Amino acid sequence: MNRLPILFLFVLLFGACLNGQATEPFITTKKSDDAILLKDKSVSISLFTNNNIDTGILRAVKNLQSDFQKVTGEEPTILNQISGINAPLIIIGTVGTKSVIDDLIRQKKIDVKALTGKREKYIIQNISNPFPGVSEAIVIAGSDKRGTIYGIYEVSQQIGVSPWHYWADVPVEAKENLYFKKGIYTDGEPAVEYRGIFLNDEEPSLGGWARATFGGINSKFYEKVFELLLRSKANYLWPAMWGKAFYDDDALSGPLANEMGIIMGTSHHEPMAQAQADWHRYIKKNNLPNVWDYSKNAKVLQDFWKAGIVRSKNWEKLVTVGMRGDGDEAMGEGTNISLLENIVKDQRKIIQNVTGKRAEKTPQVWALYKEVQDYYDKGMRVPDDVILLFCDDNWGNVRKLPDLSKPLHKGGYGMYYHFDYVGGPRNSKWINISPIQRVWEQMNLSYEHKVDKVWVVNVGDLKPMEFPISFFLEMAWNPKQFNSKNLFEYTEKWSAQQFGEKHSKEIARMINLYAKYNRRVTPETLDSKTFSLENYNEFETVLNDYRALAVDALRLKEKIPTEYQDAYYQLVLYPIDACSNLYEMYYAVAKNKELAAKNDIQANYYAEKVKECFERNTYLDNKYNNVIANGKWTHMMDQMKIGYKAWFDGKVNVMPEVTYVSETNVPKEKVFQEKNGYVSIEAENFARMNNSDRIHWEMIPDFGKTKSGISTFPQNAYPKTDENIYLEYDINFESKGEFEVQLLLAPTLNYNHNKGLRCEISFDDGTPQTVNFNGHYKGELGRWQSEHIIKSITKHQISQPGKHTLRFRVLEPGIVLEKILINTGGLKPSYLGAPESDYSGK
């Protein structure tokens, strides 16, 4: 008999694993004495199940068969009989089902105590001589149906198939050799009984995608959802409900959930296994009054609720009881608590009459959502066996928990949590705003207060909430595995599961940061007024945070192998790039408003930047919808996120309003202000220019090292003695004295037979100083060439503070001025020259 090593038993009792794997991985690609060969070039693996195996388990077995094919390139054979086999064998079954597992227990090859009476537990181990002629095999044994299924998908994960293989296009790495490390492996029982998600607010994105892909949110769609849940060790679902009815939309959906092992529920405001849409269809079909009011329409409501229980009678479910207003609204002012208690009492009578069993034999839950919590606080109570489902405030902040100093409710407690929300002050439907640090802190708070019956989280469209969904469901299995110090470790392991080890740390850093940044302000709530332009450089700081993260994500993209690019775009690059672009856009809106108020022509630059970012948002969404994975995710990024006018969203994004400043309204006078001991002027920002009939000035955009350059044209026209070709710059000096003027010029050579290029510098009506800045050049290489600038220095006397005019006059063509620096005592050395000084009209 194989015995569990003491150390390993300690691990099982006091710790579980990340990513649904046992603490010690049991699949390896390396041969060793303590490992059993599963697959290599010369050996094929087989899967053994009994003929009468549960059809839901058989689905998982066939998925395991397919997963092995993805990894090894060869599909295992599924066997129901053994007549001597030397090839590697995996035996799959459930205790207590008259299966091969029960035979192995009788042979004392499996410890019966490890499985009997347990909930949703699996054991994976190697055994010797399971059948005549079979020397060794691997066993996946479950305490019940879901335990067996979880064990099957545990093997899938460990051979290298991510739960997100379908939903995020995570590729499967091919492996030639697979070995099983001898031992006994389990994750024990789940800490939380009902662990699941709520598909909600699913239009336009998820609904649009499902209609394009499956013809609707139907059983074909739900088959993919159910499989994801099972691969993630979840067991519970609230189905999509915006105009949808899970059982009625597709008659195959209910039986499919039951077959696959998913416990169905309905949302907090949809009692008795009936959707809100069911009600509207029911009264229309039967020509009944549309009055969702028990005090006025009790018989119709009772018949409706009975129909829900009759329809789902034979399927595993958790029945929502109680009543809210129609359409997820409060029931109204002055709701009678005794009436609500009678509603629950009558609903339980219906359940008992339809099932033929006492009401407490059918699991039920009462959701204390919004105003329903007020009823509870004012004394409303439900029978002891009904689970009390507490809720957060829709934004991830738990509203109420059990009072541990008082007797606890015997039916236990649950928590309804949100990653997605539709409601005031603004919808949050588009992107992940839930850092796992906050999820852990609030759900650990809940668990420590005995909330362990139901954990269900509103995930909106499912995508792009992949990462927090994984974490929430992992934590629901075993909250004790996480603490404040190992959350980033989980992020790294999850990243490695999707992308491999090489870049997992960097990807984890980026996933961690973008969720943190999105928690600063929900993207749909972000606008040009969120952060301060004036104080502490706040807006620029948060913009630079996201900008740097986007640069990192784009750089890493170039290193990610081709087969991982689709998954990388969905899980990493899109959420970062799209949110960074949103910050860029709203910063540009803020700058446009600020500059337009000053009648500054630069407002137009930011107006164009807003337009550019808005168009880029469309480009990024289109790439997600129609390009990656060959257009697999069409409509998935249709969610509006720009241009909210109220708490609810519109159908399309709306570009923020911007203001353009007319050239004729811009003050022509530009006066630069001395500050901190210097004046810095970009050449293009002159106050006046003087041309002639033959020669004119032109600004060359993006020329040189900072902003632009300015020169005379045509370049073969030499100014005559009586031609004054100059630029003037107005400066307000705070100080007086002898000041140094530095001209930063393009390093043009003395092409004119070594004569050199000359210009004149003067202040006010003073005598000009002539500068020949390159006449000394003899063909040698100089530093000014490698630095792509040549500097001339002159000194000038400024006798009084106040406004003065610097004139720059050229005496030859080919001189390109880039920048002017005036040192009044505080100019510091720098490669590019000091940043441009403030000037009027800016």
KOLLUMDREN-374409 format. One record per residue (C-alpha): x, y, z; residue in three letters. Coordinates in steps of 0.02 Angstrom, whole numbers, plus 50000, padded with zeros to 5 digits. Example, Ala and Ser with C-alpha at 12.3 -4.5 7.8 and 13.67 -1.06 7.14 Angstrom:
506154977550390ALA;506844994750357SER;
END
This chain:
500005000050000MET;500695017149953ASN;500795028650102ARG;500775047650098LEU;502475054050157PRO;502315063750321ILE;503085079550249LEU;501925079050100PHE;500425076250214LEU;500915091850310PHE;500935101750148VAL;499225095250099LEU;498475099850265LEU;499225117150282PHE;499535123650108GLY;498935122049930ALA;499635127349766CYS;499535141149641LEU;498735138849471ASN;497755123849530GLY;499305112949536GLN;499815102249682ALA;501205109649787THR;502495098849702GLU;502285097549512PRO;502125079549457PHE;502415081249269ILE;504195083249206THR;505105081649040THR;506655074149121LYS;506965055749145LYS;507415050049321SER;507325034749433ASP;505815041749526ASP;504825045749369ALA;503675035049261ILE;503715037049073LEU;502085043949002LEU;502595048148824LYS;504115048148712ASP;504445044848528LYS;504245026148546SER;502825025048671VAL;500985029548662SER;499905033048813ILE;498145026148844SER;496705032248952LEU;495615019449042PHE;493825022549100THR;492345011349136ASN;490975009449005ASN;489675017349120ASN;490705032749165ILE;489735048849195ASP;489515058449032THR;490195074449109GLY;491765065449163ILE;491895057548990LEU;491895075148914ARG;493375079649023ALA;494255063348975VAL;494045067448792LYS;494725084848824ASN;496225076948911LEU;496435065848757GLN;496425081448648SER;497615090648765ASP;498885076448755PHE;498755077348566GLN;499115096148571LYS;500645093448680VAL;501385077448608THR;500675077248432GLY;499885060248465GLU;498125056848529GLU;497975043848669PRO;496775029348650THR;495275028548768ILE;495045010748831LEU;493615002348923ASN;494434985148936GLN;496194979448976ILE;496934963348908SER;498744966048953GLY;499594982148905ILE;501384987648930ASN;501155005348869ALA;500905019748995PRO;499125019949063LEU;498085032949154ILE;496585025849248ILE;495145037749279ILE;493615035549389GLY;492585040649540THR;492435032049708VAL;490765024049747GLY;490185022149567THR;490575003649546LYS;492075008749443SER;493865003049429VAL;494255015049571ILE;493195004749690ASP;494134989149632ASP;495804997449667LEU;495185002649840ILE;494704984649877ARG;496464979549825GLN;497104992749947LYS;498045001549808LYS;497095017749846ILE;496735024150023ASP;494845024150039VAL;494915036850182LYS;495725049650067ALA;494155050649958LEU;492605043550043THR;491485057050111GLY;492545070950036LYS;491895085049927ARG;492615088649754GLU;494285080649798LYS;495455071549681TYR;496985060649707ILE;498285057749571ILE;499545044049606GLN;500535029849533ASN;500075011849577ILE;500824994849539SER;499954980349453ASN;498204987849433PRO;497734974549305PHE;498454957749256PRO;499884961149137GLY;499984979749183VAL;501494983249293SER;501175001349333GLU;499895015049301ALA;499385032649349ILE;497695034749433VAL;496555050049433ILE;495265046349566ALA;493885058049622GLY;492815058449778SER;491375063649667ASP;491025069249490LYS;491845086349502ARG;493305079449602GLY;493685067749458THR;493485081649329ILE;494645093149426TYR;495945079349434GLY;495835076949245ILE;496085095449212TYR;497485095949340GLU;498435084049227VAL;498015094949077SER;498745110149162GLN;500315101149216GLN;500695094349043ILE;500565112348981GLY;498785116848930VAL;498215133149010SER;496395135149062PRO;496485150548949TRP;497015140748795HIS;495355144348709TYR;494825160548793TRP;496485169748773ALA;497345159648635ASP;498725154048750VAL;499755142048644PRO;500265124448694VAL;502115120748696GLU;502545104448608ALA;503445091648717LYS;504235075748655GLU;504475067348824ASN;503315067248975LEU;503615058649142TYR;502585056949301PHE;503525059449464LYS;503045045249579LYS;501975050549726GLY;500235054849786ILE;499555071949741TYR;497995081349790THR;497365098849825ASP;496165092849958GLY;494405099649969GLU;493895117249921PRO;493685129650063ALA;492195138349980VAL;490745127449928GLU;490045137449779TYR;491385146149677ARG;490935155049517GLY;490675169949404ILE;489235180749344PHE;489165185349159LEU;488355202349163ASN;488215218849069ASP;488655208148919GLU;488095219848782GLU;488765225248662PRO;490405215748678SER;490135197948738LEU;488405196948661GLY;489025203348494GLY;490475191048495TRP;489365176248544ALA;488105180048407ARG;489485181148277ALA;490355165448341THR;488965153848401PHE;487365161948339GLY;486955168448512GLY;487245165848697ILE;486715147848685ASN;487275130448736SER;488745130948614LYS;489335146748698PHE;489045140048873TYR;489995124148835GLU;491565134848820LYS;491145144448979VAL;490805128449078PHE;492445120749022GLU;493405136349075LEU;492575135649246LEU;492995117349271LEU;494785119749213ARG;494875133649344SER;494105122549480LYS;492505132649488ALA;490765124949500ASN;489495139049494TYR;488785151349367LEU;487565165649358TRP;487195166449171PRO;487065181749059ALA;485425190749091MET;485275206648985TRP;483725201748888GLY;484235183548903LYS;483495168248987ALA;484735154049012PHE;483495139649012TYR;482285146848885ASP;483475153748753ASP;484165136448717ASP;483345120748788ALA;485035112048782LEU;485885124048904SER;485115117449065GLY;485465099049031PRO;487225103448972LEU;487655112449133ALA;487025097749235ASN;487965085449126GLU;489615094749135MET;489495097449323GLY;489075115949336ILE;487895121649474ILE;486745134749400MET;486085149949490GLY;485205165849441THR;485715183449486SER;485285192349648HIS;483645199249579HIS;483035183949481GLU;482185171749601PRO;481655153749580MET;482755148749432ALA;481895161449321GLN;482725175749227ALA;482015193249217GLN;481775190149030ALA;480795174249074ASP;479525185049166TRP;479205196649020HIS;479045182048900ARG;477905172649021TYR;476635186549045ILE;476625190748861LYS;476365172648808LYS;474965169948934ASN;474195187348917ASN;474425190949103LEU;474605207449197PRO;476395214049200ASN;476375218149385VAL;477955212949477TRP;477145216049645ASP;476735201749763TYR;475425211549858SER;474445214149695LYS;474895199349583ASN;475345184849699ALA;474495170749603LYS;475315175149437VAL;477015176649521LEU;476795160049611GLN;476355151049450ASP;477845159149365PHE;479045153949503TRP;478325136249504LYS;478695135049317ALA;480505139249352GLY;480715125549482ILE;479785112849375VAL;480905116449225ARG;482515114549324SER;481885100949442LYS;483155087649393ASN;484675098749375TRP;485935104049506GLU;485635122149556LYS;485695135049693LEU;484005143649699VAL;483925162449729THR;482475167249843VAL;481725183849892GLY;481175197849778MET;481795214549711ARG;480935226349593GLY;480775221949409ASP;482355226349312GLY;483585225449457ASP;482745239749549GLU;482165242449727ALA;480395236749763MET;479855254049816GLY;479705265249967GLU;479015257750125GLY;479205239650073THR;478395228450204ASN;479685216750281ILE;478345204550336SER;477785203750153LEU;479555199450099LEU;479675185950230GLU;478035178650169ASN;478705179049990ILE;480175168150043VAL;479005156750142LYS;477865154449990ASP;479345151649875GLN;479955137649988ARG;478235129649984LYS;478345129549794ILE;480075121449801ILE;479445108149923GLN;477885104249822ASN;478815102849656VAL;480305092549718THR;479335081849841GLY;480705085149969LYS;480825096650117ARG;481305114150060ALA;482975113550150GLU;483505099150037LYS;483595111349891THR;485045123549914PRO;484455141649921GLN;485265158749934VAL;484595176049981TRP;485605190449911ALA;485765205850024LEU;486065217249876TYR;485865236249891LYS;484215240149979GLU;483925221650023VAL;485315223550152GLN;484255237250230ASP;482835224650251TYR;484045212950338TYR;484715226850449ASP;482925231250497LYS;482575213450553GLY;482055203250403MET;482565185150421ARG;482525169350315VAL;482545150950369PRO;484155144250443ASP;484645133650293ASP;484585148150168VAL;486315155250129ILE;486475173950162LEU;487395181850017LEU;488245198050068PHE;488815210049933CYS;490115223249900ASP;489675241049849ASP;489845236049664ASN;491625243149665TRP;492535229649763GLY;492235236149939ASN;491335223850054VAL;489785231750133ARG;489335219750273LYS;490045204450362LEU;489415193050500PRO;489575198950680ASP;490725185850753LEU;490225190450931SER;488455184250898LYS;487755167150847PRO;488085163950663LEU;486755160250534HIS;486715141350515LYS;486505141750327GLY;488155150850310GLY;488685166150213TYR;489245170750040GLY;489955185849950MET;489425193649785TYR;490925203649721TYR;491185214849568HIS;492525216749435PHE;491225224849321ASP;489785236549359TYR;488415246149271VAL;487785260749374GLY;488235277249454GLY;489315286849461PRO;489935278949299ARG;489915261849217ASN;491465251049233SER;491315238349093LYS;492825239948982TRP;494455234249062ILE;495165226449221ASN;495225238849366ILE;495435225749504SER;497215223249569PRO;497305206349654ILE;498005214949809GLN;496315223149839ARG;495365207449791VAL;496405197249912TRP;496235209750055GLU;494335210950041GLN;494005192550008MET;495205187350146ASN;494265199350261LEU;492675190450207SER;493385173050233TYR;494055177350404GLU;492275182350448HIS;491625165050402LYS;491035169350226VAL;491375152450145ASP;489785145750065LYS;489695156049904VAL;490975166849814TRP;490295173849651VAL;491065188249554VAL;490285199249419ASN;491525198049274VAL;490535207449142GLY;491055201248970ASP;492275188449045LEU;493635195648934LYS;494705205348974PRO;494585199849157MET;495605183949132GLU;496915187149265PHE;495805192649410PRO;494585178549369ILE;495995165949388SER;496515173549553PHE;494745174649624PHE;494385156349585LEU;496085150549649GLU;495795159949810MET;494045152749826ALA;494795135349824TRP;496005139149965ASN;496075156850035PRO;497435151750158LYS;498695149250019GLN;498845168049994PHE;499555181650104ASN;500135199550081SER;501895193950033LYS;501575180849898ASN;500315189549786LEU;501615194949659PHE;502315177249661GLU;500595171449604TYR;500615184449465THR;502315177949407GLU;501725159849408LYS;500135164249314TRP;501175173749185SER;502335158949168ALA;500845147449139GLN;500275158248994GLN;501955163548919PHE;503325152348988GLY;504685156549113GLU;505815167649007LYS;504805183649014HIS;503625179349157SER;504375191449285LYS;504265206249167GLU;502515201749110ILE;501965199749291ALA;502675216949331ARG;501675224749190MET;500045215649232ILE;500255220749413ASN;500605239049369LEU;499215241749243TYR;497905235549367ALA;498665246849500LYS;498595261849383TYR;496795257949333ASN;496315257449517ARG;496885275549532ARG;495385280449428VAL;494185269649328THR;494585272749144PRO;492775277049104GLU;492835290349242THR;494495297649186LEU;494375314449099ASP;495375330449074SER;494955336549250LYS;495415320949349THR;497235325349381PHE;497975342449415SER;498985351249281LEU;499525364949400GLU;499955355849562ASN;501435344249588TYR;501545339949402ASN;500195327149444GLU;499435324449272PHE;501135323549189GLU;501735311149321THR;500305298749299VAL;500425300949110LEU;502275296649116ASN;501915281549226ASP;500745274149097TYR;501815280048951ARG;503345271149021ALA;502335255249050LEU;501685255748872ALA;503445257948805VAL;503995242748905ASP;502525232448839ALA;502885237448660LEU;504735233548678ARG;504385216448752LEU;503195212848609LYS;504705212048493GLU;505435198048600LYS;503855187648618ILE;503835172448501PRO;502615173248357THR;501475159748426GLU;501215169848587TYR;500835186448503GLN;498925184648505ASP;498895180048690ALA;500135193848729TYR;499045206848644TYR;497495201448739GLN;498235198848912LEU;499625211948916VAL;499855224048772LEU;498085229548732TYR;497535234048909PRO;499155243748938ILE;499275252148768ASP;497425256648760ALA;497405263948936CYS;499025273448907SER;498255280648749ASN;496755286148852LEU;497895295448972TYR;498795303548824GLU;497135309248753MET;496435316848913TYR;498095325348952TYR;498025333148779ALA;496225338748813VAL;496795347048974ALA;498255355848888LYS;497135361248744ASN;495925369448866LYS;497315377748964GLU;498195384948811LEU;496605389748720ALA;496105400048872ALA;497725409748847LYS;497395411348660ASN;499015401748631ASP;499255394248458ILE;500015378648538GLN;498245373848589ALA;498045367848410ASN;499455355248431TYR;498545347348576TYR;496895347848484ALA;497705337448347GLU;498445326048480LYS;496705322748549VAL;496095318048376LYS;497605306848348GLU;497335297648513CYS;495475295648480PHE;495855287948310GLU;497175276848389ARG;495895270248512ASN;494845264948363THR;496375256648285TYR;496795246948444LEU;494995241048467ASP;494895235848285ASN;496505226048300LYS;495795216648450TYR;494135213548363ASN;494675209348187ASN;496545206048173VAL;497225195548316ILE;496865176948310ALA;496215179448132ASN;494725189648191GLY;494175177048323LYS;493675190648447TRP;492545201248338THR;491505213748439HIS;492405209548602MET;493075227448614MET;491485236148558ASP;491215243348731GLN;491115262248732MET;492345270448849LYS;492555288448787ILE;491225302048792GLY;490075297648936TYR;488735310948967LYS;487895301649111ALA;488235286149216TRP;487665274749075PHE;488625271948914ASP;488145276048737GLY;488325265548581LYS;489925273348514VAL;491435282848579ASN;491315301748565VAL;492895312148543MET;493115325448679PRO;492805343248625GLU;494355353448584VAL;494665371648543THR;495695378248398TYR;496525395348413VAL;496515406048256SER;498185413348200GLU;497385430448188THR;496915429848372ASN;498675425648434VAL;499675440248504PRO;501165443348392LYS;502235450548530GLU;503345437748614LYS;504365443948761VAL;505505431248844PHE;505705432349032GLN;507375430549121GLU;507245418049263LYS;508475408149368ASN;509935417649293GLY;509665414049109TYR;508595416348954VAL;508345401948831SER;507525405148662ILE;507055392948524GLU;507535401348359ALA;505785399848284GLU;505015410648421ASN;505605427548355PHE;504625443448385ALA;504985450848212ARG;505855446148051MET;506495456747909ASN;506565450147731ASN;507005458447565SER;506345456447390ASP;507705443547356ARG;507935434647523ILE;506715427947651HIS;506755418047813TRP;506025400347828GLU;505795389447980MET;506305371147955ILE;505215360348071PRO;506065346748173ASP;507775352748119PHE;509205350648241GLY;509295345148420LYS;507785353048503THR;506335361048410LYS;506775367748237SER;507985378148138GLY;507795394648043ILE;508815400247893SER;508765411447738THR;508215406447564PHE;508655404947425PRO;510275397547485GLN;511295405147344ASN;510775423147383ALA;512075433347475TYR;511405448747566PRO;511985465447496LYS;512675479047607THR;511035488447611ASP;509975472847642GLU;509535470247825ASN;509075451847839ILE;508775449348025TYR;507735441648164LEU;507315450748325GLU;506955443448497TYR;506205453448640ASP;506815449648816ILE;506315456248986ASN;507855456249097PHE;507695455849286GLU;509535460249308SER;510885470849227LYS;512725468549186GLY;513835460449057GLU;512955445048989PHE;513575431048879GLU;512555426748724VAL;512755409348652GLN;512125405548477LEU;511825387148444LEU;512005384748256LEU;511995370148137ALA;513815364648107PRO;513865371147928THR;515655371547860LEU;516535386547779ASN;516045380847607TYR;516425398247535ASN;518285395347500HIS;518655395047687ASN;518065412947713LYS;516825407647845GLY;515015412047878LEU;514665428347967ARG;513245435448068CYS;512975450548179GLU;512315451148358ILE;511705467048440SER;510555473448577PHE;509385488048550ASP;510295501748455ASP;512025495848508GLY;513475492548392THR;513345475048317PRO;514685462048352GLN;515185452048199THR;515405433348223VAL;516295421948098ASN;515865405548179PHE;516745393548061ASN;518095403447972GLY;519435394648072HIS;518995377448002TYR;520475369147913LYS;519725352047875GLY;520075344148043GLU;518735334548138LEU;518045343948285GLY;516945340248433ARG;515625352048367TRP;515415340648216GLN;515135324848317SER;513945334448430GLU;513035341448277HIS;513075359348340ILE;514255374048338ILE;514215387348471LYS;514705405648457SER;514925416648611ILE;514845435548624THR;514715447048775LYS;513535461848787HIS;513195475348914GLN;511415477448978ILE;511375493549077SER;509615492649149GLN;508335479049187PRO;506775478749080GLY;506345475348901LYS;507755474148772HIS;507855467948593THR;509175455948526LEU;509485456848338ARG;510245442348240PHE;510775447748064ARG;511555436247933VAL;512895441647810LEU;512985425147712GLU;511735411547664PRO;511805394047738GLY;511745399447921ILE;510465389548021VAL;510055396048194LEU;509315383448318GLU;509375391348489LYS;509945406748586ILE;510565405848766LEU;510915421348872ILE;511865418549033ASN;511405431649163THR;512325422349300GLY;511395405949324GLY;511535396249160LEU;512145378549194LYS;513065367349071PRO;511945355448973SER;512045346048810TYR;510425352448734LEU;510425369348815GLY;509235375248951ALA;507365372748921PRO;506525387248833GLU;506075401748948SER;504295407748971ASP;503695421248855TYR;502115431448833SER;500875424348711GLY;501445406648749LYS;
END
